Amino acid sequence: MKNRFLACILLIAPALLSGQDKSTMLAGPVYTEIKAYLSLTDAQMQSLQAIQDSRNQALQAIYNQISQKYTTLNQLLEAGNASAVQVGQLMLDIQALQKQTTSGDGPYKTQSLNVLTADQKTKLPKLTEALQLQPAAGQAGTLLLIDYPYRLLPAMGLPSAGAGVTNLLGAVSR
């Protein structure tokens, strides 16, 4: 069941993505906080975005291959003439491709780190620690052990905590 769902998603995603008009797509993420924290220049941001775009293109190529393998697998199974060797090989191919999606960030990370100055790199461990603490901090906030930083909502383009759920939902849907 899980494989069929994944296969459906992988089959549909490339078609949906290729049919999108690039001019009407939403703008990419805004990196104002990291730019300020690391004191990144515009040139550094452009380099980091180019690396990210390159990574995304490589991942899309892998996802397209996975989709093709699933299509072939489904065609063989529907035709009823698939051998165990064919099915097994396709499943092994799909698994190998799926591993590439999770293990291929190394070269891109190295390229990204090379964009930073030595001073900027010294600030990264603090970000790693903050990221590791994020689940615990969220749970502590849920248990009312700490206050959520509601003051950050307006900076993210969201209404402040006193604005109510209706305004918040309206801001999220924009």
Secondary structure, DSSP 8 states (H G I E B T S, - for coil): -HHHHHHHHHHHHHHHHHTS-GGGS------HHHHHHHT--HHHHHHHHHHHHHHHHHHHHHHHHHHHHHHHHHHHHHHT---HHHHHHHHHHHHHHHHHHHHTTHHHHHHHHHHS-HHHHHTHHHHHHHHHHHHHHHHHHHTTSS---TTHHHHTT---GGG-HHHHHHHHH-
